[in-house]
């Protein structure tokens, strides 16, 4: 189960997750931050407002 299902999706064929939609609310931002902190391979980053 994804931490932020409104923002991340799973690629069915190989099982990798990807950003499907940028967070739009403070709640979505918090969930995306939780996903970033919990990513076992540190593949999620945050470039801020760039």
Buried (B, 14 or more C-beta within 10 A) or exposed (E): EEBBEBBBBBEEEEEEBEEEEEBEEEEBBEBBBEBBEEEEEEEBEEEEEE
